[in-house]
Amino acid sequence: MKLTTVTHVSLDGVMQGLGRSDEDRRGGFERGGWALPLFSGESEAYLSEVFERADAFLFGRRTFEIFAGSWGRVPDPAGKPIAGPLNTRPKYVASNTLTDPDWAHSTVLAGDPAEAVADLKAASEGEVQVHGSGALVRSLLDHRLVDEITLLVYPVIVGQGTRLFPETGPDAALDLIDSRTTRQGLTVQVYRPGGRPEYATTGGPS
């Protein structure tokens, strides 16, 4: 199974609280709702295509609960480009604390997340998408389980909040395989991990 991640980030890398203003106020975060004003019909059409091609979804617990409380409660989701796939296709949540997920077609992956996801990839075909779920994404990248990274980068500097990548962590080279820009200035960048980066040796060009 191909594992892809889809993450909305500000220009300074923040991924916290992109939807409603009260969606996630951990750590005293007060600037939620920064993405929606820039999320146009153009970017919505692109994201709808992304959700439609998914065979399954994988979440960390917090993102799973946010999605279940919003997309999981859409009335008559059948036929809707985002709500439809989310409500009818298999969903997996990596958690050692959640035991009874209150969303149809959901399965808890307990134990070590990397091992559980590696087993899931080996046993299935198609594409499993990870939306949001920053801690899970970082763990999967550290264990080289991610096949493709999609970043939707919004032209806004949030200035506070949880970022997708920490200040220190493993390094990685990325190969750009697709990019586009919406009229609102939102850029979509699709990458494949390409091993470790190359670093210049001491001494620059003469």
C-alpha positions as CSV (number, residue, x, y, z in Angstrom):
1,M,0.0,0.0,0.0
2,K,1.2,3.5,-0.8
3,L,1.2,5.9,2.2
4,T,0.7,9.5,1.5
5,T,0.5,12.5,3.8
6,V,-1.6,15.6,3.2
7,T,-0.8,18.6,5.4
8,H,-2.1,22.2,5.4
9,V,0.6,24.6,6.7
10,S,1.2,28.3,7.0
11,L,4.3,29.9,5.4
12,D,6.0,29.5,8.8
13,G,5.1,25.9,9.0
14,V,2.2,26.0,11.5
15,M,-0.4,23.3,11.1
16,Q,-2.4,23.9,14.3
17,G,-5.9,25.2,14.3
18,L,-6.3,25.7,10.6
19,G,-10.1,25.2,10.6
20,R,-12.4,26.7,13.2
21,S,-11.0,29.4,15.6
22,D,-11.7,27.0,18.6
23,E,-10.5,23.8,16.9
24,D,-7.3,23.4,18.8
25,R,-6.2,25.7,21.6
26,R,-3.4,23.6,23.1
27,G,-0.5,25.6,24.4
28,G,-2.5,28.8,24.6
29,F,-2.9,28.9,20.8
30,E,-5.2,31.8,19.9
31,R,-4.9,32.2,16.1
32,G,-7.1,29.4,14.9
33,G,-9.1,29.6,11.7
34,W,-6.2,31.0,9.5
35,A,-6.7,28.6,6.5
36,L,-10.4,28.9,5.7
37,P,-10.4,32.5,4.4
38,L,-7.9,31.4,1.8
39,F,-9.5,28.0,0.9
40,S,-11.2,28.8,-2.4
41,G,-13.3,26.7,-4.8
42,E,-10.1,26.0,-6.7
43,S,-8.2,24.5,-3.7
44,E,-11.4,22.7,-2.6
45,A,-11.7,21.1,-6.0
46,Y,-8.1,19.9,-5.8
47,L,-8.5,18.5,-2.3
48,S,-11.7,16.8,-3.3
49,E,-9.8,14.9,-6.0
50,V,-7.2,13.9,-3.3
51,F,-9.9,12.5,-1.0
52,E,-11.7,10.7,-3.9
53,R,-8.6,8.7,-4.8
54,A,-8.0,7.4,-1.3
55,D,-8.6,3.7,-0.5
56,A,-8.3,4.3,3.2
57,F,-7.4,6.9,5.8
58,L,-5.0,6.9,8.7
59,F,-5.1,9.4,11.6
60,G,-3.5,10.1,15.0
61,R,-6.0,10.3,17.8
62,R,-6.5,14.0,18.0
63,T,-7.0,14.5,14.3
64,F,-9.3,11.5,14.2
65,E,-11.5,13.0,16.9
66,I,-11.6,16.4,15.1
67,F,-12.6,14.7,11.8
68,A,-15.2,12.5,13.5
69,G,-16.8,15.5,15.2
70,S,-17.0,17.4,11.9
71,W,-16.9,15.2,8.8
72,G,-18.4,12.3,10.7
73,R,-21.5,14.3,11.3
74,V,-22.2,15.6,7.8
75,P,-25.8,14.7,7.0
76,D,-26.2,12.4,3.9
77,P,-22.5,12.3,3.1
78,A,-22.9,9.8,0.2
79,G,-21.9,11.4,-3.1
80,K,-20.1,14.4,-1.4
81,P,-16.4,14.5,-2.6
82,I,-14.8,14.8,0.9
83,A,-17.5,13.6,3.3
84,G,-18.4,10.6,1.1
85,P,-14.9,8.9,1.2
86,L,-14.3,9.8,4.8
87,N,-17.6,8.2,5.9
88,T,-17.6,5.1,3.7
89,R,-14.0,4.0,3.4
90,P,-11.8,2.3,6.0
91,K,-10.3,4.5,8.6
92,Y,-7.4,3.6,10.9
93,V,-6.4,5.5,14.1
94,A,-3.0,5.0,15.7
95,S,-3.7,5.2,19.4
96,N,-3.0,3.3,22.6
97,T,-5.7,5.1,24.5
98,L,-8.7,4.9,22.2
99,T,-10.5,1.6,22.4
100,D,-14.0,2.2,20.8
101,P,-14.0,4.7,18.0
102,D,-17.4,6.2,17.5
103,W,-17.2,6.5,13.7
104,A,-18.2,3.8,11.2
105,H,-15.5,1.7,9.4
106,S,-12.9,2.7,12.0
107,T,-10.2,0.5,13.4
108,V,-7.7,1.2,16.2
109,L,-4.0,0.4,15.5
110,A,-2.6,-0.2,19.0
111,G,1.0,-0.8,20.0
112,D,3.9,0.7,18.3
113,P,2.6,3.0,15.5
114,A,5.5,2.4,13.1
115,E,5.1,-1.4,13.4
116,A,1.3,-1.2,13.0
117,V,1.5,1.0,10.0
118,A,4.3,-1.2,8.4
119,D,2.0,-4.2,8.8
120,L,-0.9,-2.3,7.3
121,K,1.1,-1.3,4.3
122,A,2.3,-4.8,3.7
123,A,-1.1,-6.3,4.0
124,S,-3.1,-3.9,1.8
125,E,-3.1,-2.4,-1.6
126,G,-4.1,1.0,-2.9
127,E,-3.4,4.4,-1.2
128,V,-3.8,5.2,2.5
129,Q,-3.8,8.9,3.3
130,V,-2.8,10.6,6.5
131,H,-4.4,14.0,7.0
132,G,-3.2,16.3,9.7
133,S,-1.8,14.1,12.5
134,G,1.5,15.9,12.9
135,A,3.0,13.7,15.5
136,L,2.1,10.6,13.6
137,V,3.5,12.0,10.3
138,R,6.8,12.9,12.0
139,S,7.0,9.3,13.4
140,L,6.2,7.8,10.0
141,L,8.8,9.9,8.2
142,D,11.4,9.0,10.8
143,H,10.8,5.3,10.1
144,R,10.8,5.9,6.3
145,L,7.2,4.7,5.9
146,V,6.0,7.7,3.9
147,D,5.9,7.3,0.1
148,E,4.6,10.8,-0.8
149,I,4.2,14.1,0.9
150,T,1.6,16.7,-0.1
151,L,1.9,20.2,1.4
152,L,-0.8,22.9,1.0
153,V,1.1,26.0,1.9
154,Y,-1.0,29.1,2.7
155,P,0.3,32.6,2.2
156,V,0.1,33.6,5.8
157,I,2.5,33.8,8.8
158,V,0.7,32.6,11.9
159,G,3.5,33.3,14.3
160,Q,2.6,30.7,16.9
161,G,1.4,27.2,17.2
162,T,2.5,23.6,16.5
163,R,4.6,23.2,13.4
164,L,4.8,20.2,11.1
165,F,8.6,19.8,11.5
166,P,10.3,20.5,14.9
167,E,13.3,22.7,15.3
168,T,15.6,19.6,15.5
169,G,15.0,16.2,14.0
170,P,16.1,13.9,11.2
171,D,17.0,15.4,7.9
172,A,15.6,14.3,4.5
173,A,16.0,15.2,0.8
174,L,12.7,15.6,-1.1
175,D,12.1,15.2,-4.9
176,L,9.4,17.6,-6.2
177,I,7.0,15.7,-8.4
178,D,4.1,18.2,-8.8
179,S,3.3,21.8,-7.9
180,R,0.6,24.3,-8.5
181,T,-0.6,27.7,-7.2
182,T,-4.2,28.9,-6.7
183,R,-5.4,32.4,-7.5
184,Q,-5.4,33.1,-3.7
185,G,-1.7,32.3,-3.5
186,L,-2.0,28.9,-1.9
187,T,0.7,26.6,-3.3
188,V,0.4,22.8,-3.5
189,Q,3.7,20.9,-3.4
190,V,3.9,17.1,-3.8
191,Y,7.2,15.4,-2.9
192,R,8.7,12.0,-2.7
193,P,11.3,11.3,0.1
194,G,14.7,11.0,-1.5
195,G,17.0,9.8,1.3
196,R,19.4,12.1,3.1
197,P,20.3,15.5,1.7
198,E,23.7,16.3,0.2
199,Y,25.7,18.9,2.0
200,A,28.3,21.2,0.6
201,T,31.9,20.4,1.8
202,T,34.1,23.0,3.4
203,G,35.0,25.8,1.1
204,G,32.7,27.4,-1.4
205,P,33.1,28.2,-5.1
206,S,36.4,29.8,-6.1
